[in-house]
Amino acid sequence: MALTALNRARVLNHWMRTNSAQLPAVTKPDLAAAVAAMDDWLDANVASLNAAMPQPARAELGVAMKLEILAFILMRRANRLPAEED
């Protein structure tokens, strides 16, 4: 389910605080549109993401767990998730 407008704004504000030292030359409304587009894309493609997961994980993991794994993957790709093994 897509985020509410309030939660999208909170995501944007948190991201802007986290990246305050290196904000790109993009306006806040442009960044808000990017957040909305990415959230809409995820909502439109969640069935495909779920179908890509192998069983039994697909059947046994709840929605929150699946999204958390996705978030961890994305954070790792962004070099924002260190692991104990690093």
C-alpha positions in Angstrom: 0.0 0.0 0.0 1.4 3.4 -1.0 2.5 5.8 1.7 0.2 8.6 2.7 1.1 12.2 1.7 2.2 12.8 5.3 4.5 9.8 5.3 5.9 10.7 1.9 6.7 14.2 3.4 8.3 12.5 6.4 10.5 10.3 4.1 11.6 13.3 2.1 12.4 15.4 5.2 14.3 12.6 6.8 16.2 12.0 3.6 17.0 15.7 3.3 18.3 15.8 6.9 20.4 12.7 6.3 21.9 14.1 3.2 22.1 17.8 4.1 25.8 18.1 3.4 25.4 16.9 -0.2 22.0 17.9 -1.4 21.8 18.1 -5.2 20.7 21.2 -7.1 17.1 20.0 -7.1 14.1 21.8 -5.5 12.2 20.3 -2.7 9.0 20.0 -4.9 11.1 18.0 -7.4 12.4 15.7 -4.7 8.9 15.3 -3.4 7.8 14.3 -6.9 10.6 11.7 -7.0 9.6 10.3 -3.6 6.0 10.0 -4.8 7.0 8.4 -8.1 9.2 5.8 -6.4 6.5 5.0 -3.9 3.9 4.7 -6.7 6.3 2.5 -8.7 6.7 0.2 -5.7 3.0 0.0 -5.2 2.5 -0.9 -8.9 5.2 -3.5 -8.8 4.7 -5.2 -5.5 3.0 -8.2 -7.0 6.0 -8.7 -9.3 8.4 -8.4 -6.4 6.4 -10.9 -4.4 6.3 -13.3 -7.4 10.1 -13.1 -7.7 10.6 -14.5 -4.2 11.1 -18.3 -4.0 8.9 -20.5 -1.8 8.7 -21.0 1.1 9.8 -17.4 1.9 7.0 -16.0 -0.4 4.3 -17.8 1.6 5.8 -17.6 5.1 7.1 -14.0 5.3 4.7 -11.3 6.1 4.4 -8.1 4.1 6.4 -6.1 6.6 9.2 -8.6 6.7 9.4 -8.7 2.9 9.5 -4.9 2.7 12.2 -4.8 5.5 14.4 -7.2 3.5 13.9 -5.0 0.4 14.8 -1.9 2.5 18.0 -3.6 3.8 19.0 -4.6 0.2 18.4 -1.0 -1.0 20.3 0.5 2.0 23.2 -1.9 1.4 23.3 -0.9 -2.3 23.4 2.8 -1.2 26.3 2.0 1.2 24.1 2.9 4.2 23.9 -0.5 5.8 27.1 -1.8 7.4 27.2 -5.4 8.4 29.1 -7.0 11.3 30.9 -9.1 8.8 32.4 -6.1 7.0 
